[in-house]
């Protein structure tokens, strides 16, 4: 019986032709995934908790990024009157002078 390490399997794969090399390297990758995958109930639950925590952090970041857009959308949705783009630009930026066309261009980019 021979025991091959991952290193020896990779060396063996280098000596083979392209298709055989790909098959061996794919099998090695499958074996790595199996070894690294959670084996016990506790490991599975830890892994699930880490994934859920990561997802929650991503969603919280998205909420923070989208907060200004949401507040503006709520303000616009609650408005009973319409507003010209020129008036909108004057309201949001008192220091920067920008025209209607530049404002439309800026909104398209965003």
N, C-alpha and C positions, 0 to 999 in steps of 0.2 A: 504494500500500500504506500502511495506517495502522498505527501501533504504539500500542497502548493499554497504559498502566500499570494496575496493580491499582486504584490510586486512581481513574483515569478509568473503569474498568469499573464500579466501585461507584457513581460519579456517574451513569453511564448507567442502571444498575439502578434508581436512585431515581426516574428519570423514567418507568419502565414500570409496568404494572399488577402486581398481587400475584403471579400465577402466573409471569409472565415474570421478575420480580425474583427470586423464589425459585430458578428454574432457573439464572439467571446467577450468583447468589451460591453455589449448590451447585457449579457448575462451577469457580468461583474457589477454593472450598475444596478441591476435588479437585486443582486445579493446585498449590495450596500444599502439599498432602500429597506430591505427586509431587516437587516441588522440594526439600522437606525430607527426603524418604526417602533412605536411603543408596544411593549409585550405584556405588561400587567395592567390590571384595571386602574391602579393608581397612576401609572405612566400615561395611560390613555386619557384619564381625567385631567392630569396636569397639562398634557398637550392641548386638549380642548379648551382649558382655561386660558392658556397662553394665546391661542388663536382668537378666542372671544375678546380677551383684553386688547389685543392688537387691533381688532376690528372696531372696538369701542373708541380707542384712541384716534384711529383714522376718522371715524365719524365725528368725534368731538372737534378735530381739526377742521373738518369740512364745515361744521356748523359755524365755527369762528370765522372762517374765510367767507362764508355766505351771509353772515349777519348783516353787513351793510346793504347787500342786494335785497335781502328779505325785508328789512325795514323800509327801504325805498319802495319796494313793490307793494307793501301794505299801505303805505301812505298814498301811493297812486291809486290803488284799488279803492281806498276809502274816500277819495276825492269825488265830489259831485260836479266839479268843473274841470275843464281842460286847460292846458297851459301850452303856450307857444314855446318852441325850443329856445328862442332867444331869452325868454323870461326864465326858463329852467336854468340856462347857463348862468344868467345873472345871479340867480338864487344860490347856486352851488359854489360859485367862485367869484368873490368880489375883487380879488387881487389880479386874477388872470383875465385878460380881455380876449375872448374867443368868439368867432362868428358862428352863425348857424351851420354853414357847410362843414367847418372844422369840427363842430360838435357832433354832427351826424357821422363824420368820418371816425371820430374817436369812439362813438357808440358802436359802430360796426366792428371796429377792432376788438372791442371788449366782448 
